[in-house]
């Protein structure tokens, strides 16, 4: 089949994903007085609480290198990754009836939740972009790398969502295990601790963590106004690509068996 025909054959699936995304956004804020304003208030309140709670360790200053900018740079991408994996791990179970009734590509379901997490991240980032000017964000050309940063963490998250979704189909208890692992991973990642505060003797350990590179793709341009190191850029691209590839291969291998395991 030619490339053009393959794209045409996949078009209904992409339309379905788009419809799912609009439905998920509408359902989340249905009957909510503030509606989409929660995309601003929820991360803003979390940033304020964490800034106050940890400022005694890392200072209350504003401007480049401040803890407030670091939290904004790293906490929101982490929440996006967390939502991708946690929601993706339940993607097949939540759509069990739909999968049994409608013959559509299996990758639609983890992609649906990954795109929803990405959309919430983008809404939060845009909503808070004006606020972080007041805590000292200095716009530099380094900010132009952020689309690549988002693409890397999205690819990494989608791959993990696809693989964890298949795992949960076979081992239902894995759903709870995934959430526990992610919460532990949060405290082992440079989210609450700035990159500059990592003790030198622990730096080799932190660099074994994929989140170190993915989060530095956001921290360097936003917190410090600098481009990430070339090593960070290359490793992040590799992480996003390999995770996506493994997720697609996993779905391809188990797609016919998932329906019977649900």
Buried (B, 14 or more C-beta within 10 A) or exposed (E): EEEEEEEEEEEEBEEBBEEBBEEBBEEBBEEEEEEEEBBBEBBBEBBEEBBEEBBEEBBEBBEBBBBBBBBBBBBBBBBBBBBBBBBBBBBBBBBEEBBEEEEBBBBBBBBBBBBBBBBBBBBBBEBBEEBBEEBBBEEBEBBEBBEBBBBBBBBBBBBBBBBBBBBBBEEEEBBEBBBEEBEEBBEEBBBBBBBEEBEEEEEEEBBEBBBBBBBBBBBBBBBBBBBBEEEBBEBBBBBBBBBBEBBBEBBEEBEEEBBEEE
